Amino acid sequence: MSSPEISKAAKMLQQGEVVVIPTETVYGLAANIYDATAVRSIFELKGRPSNNPLIVHIKSFEVLSEVAKNIPDTALKLASHFWPGPLTLVLEKQDTILDVITAGGNTVAVRMPNHPIALNLLQETGFPLAAPSANPSNYISPTSAENVRKAFGERAPFILDGGPCQKGIESTVVGFKSDGVYLYRHGAITKEALEAALDGVEIKTITHESASPASPGMLLKHYSPRAKLIHTADVKQHLLNVQGKQVGVLSFNTHYTHPAIAHQLILSPSGNLEEAAQGLFNALYELDSKGLDIILAEVFPEEGLGLAINDRLGRAAAE
């Protein structure tokens, strides 16, 4: 990516526009966190409910104190271990953080992305960026510039194309309460890795809040294709009940054989969960472009990144 492209995006952001940026997780729809009109444009473009907060992206560890205060030692320890990287921390917000970003709450979700284009852009803008995934609300998260174009069509803002996202699944979100550390969203960093970084401190899990979620990714329905998605531990059984339907199958490393299957994608023939996570959303975009009636997505191993994959597929299947 040439610096003129980054400079163009920085100028647009400084003028109150919204641009699409690449990160190591998914592509984001970015705006200046101090410009309320620009931030509201994100919500309008996505059709995002106002009670769903945004993640603030910062360029360096030193900027953390500009957006958050009373930061727990456990949060600093995790940040020093995983930043830049796919870890979001939910912290008490500074008074300068707009309510539109936090959905009126007193906490703000913060991370430092591990992508050279995003970091260079943050350096050039001079301010942090609010950036949810660059897709219409509840639709599949984008892991390429092409995904963004498919999702928004002519409404797509200026896109900084950074190629395919390395992780392919959103950041892990962690919050802090008086009684301990909480996992709010499974993501590209596993719970086991977080606990190891905290020398074995147990992290509690709370991944669903519908009324006033503490962080992005906690609404029950999310990441959904237009086709009906069924998340199942028994793909073969469901295939017996789909007569007359155009069916797609998304699996970990199993090949299924049935005349009803119109399209089938295997995320990792070798059984590698990192590879599966990286290809998850792109596979959903591909299947959703086939005009299918149903997508059968199998349940992945309930361990490591399999938890994050199952989280996304479970929310994609929610009614």
C-alpha positions, 0 to 999 in steps of 0.5 A, a space after each residue: 500500500 503506497 503512502 499516498 493512499 494512506 495520506 488520502 485516507 488520513 485526510 478524509 478522516 480528518 475531514 470527518 469522512 468514514 473510510 474502510 481500513 484493514 486490520 489483522 482480524 477483519 476490515 473496519 469502518 473507521 472514523 475519528 473518535 472525537 467527531 460525533 457526526 463521523 461516528 454516527 455515520 458509521 452507525 447509519 452506514 451499517 444500520 447498526 443499533 445504537 446500543 452496540 458500542 464500538 472499538 477504539 483503535 489506538 496507535 501505541 501503548 502510550 495513547 491508552 491513557 488518553 481514552 481510558 482511566 483507572 486501568 487495572 494492572 491485569 489489563 496492563 499486563 495483557 496489553 503489554 503481552 498481546 499488543 499490537 494484536 487481536 485483543 480488545 480491553 473494556 476499560 473505564 472511559 475518559 470523559 472525552 470519549 463520546 457516548 455514541 461510541 460507548 452506547 452511553 456506558 462508562 466503559 470503552 473498548 480499546 485495542 491496538 491493531 497489528 497491521 502496518 497500514 492501520 498503524 501507519 494510518 493511525 500515526 498519520 491521522 493524529 487521533 484514535 479511530 472508532 472502527 467496527 467491522 466494515 459490513 451491514 449490521 448482522 451480516 458476515 464480517 469482511 476479511 478482504 476488500 472484495 468482501 466489503 465491496 460485495 457487502 456494500 456495493 455502491 455505498 462502500 466508502 473509500 477502501 484501503 486494501 491491505 489484502 486478506 486479513 491474517 487472523 480472519 476472525 475478530 479480536 478477543 474482548 476482555 473486561 474487568 470487574 471487581 470480582 475478576 477478569 471476564 471474557 466478553 467475546 471469543 476471538 483470535 486469542 484463546 482463553 488459554 493464552 490469556 490465562 497463561 499471560 496472567 500466570 494462570 489467573 482464571 478468566 470468567 466467561 460472559 458472552 451474551 448481553 442483549 439490552 446493553 452489551 458491554 462490548 461489541 460482539 455480544 448481541 445474540 444474532 450476528 455475522 449472519 449470511 442471507 441464506 438460512 444457516 444451521 449450526 449442527 453437530 450432525 450434518 448428515 442428519 440434516 441432509 436427510 431433511 432438505 429435499 428440494 432445497 439448494 444446500 451448502 455445507 461448511 465443515 472443518 475437515 470432513 467431506 460430506 456426500 449427498 445429492 442435495 449438496 450444491 456447494 461444499 467448503 472445507 476450511 482445513 483439510 489438515 484439521 488446523 483451527 488457525 487455518 479454519 478461523 482465517 478462512 471462515 468469513 470468506 467461506 461464508 461470503 462465497 457460500 452466500 453468493 451461490 443463491 443457496 436456501 440453507 447453509 449447514 455449518 458443522 460444530 467445530 471442536 470446542 477448544 482453542 480457536 474452535 470456541 471462537 468459530 462456534 461462537 460466530 456460527 452460533 450467532 449467525 444461526 440465531 433467529 
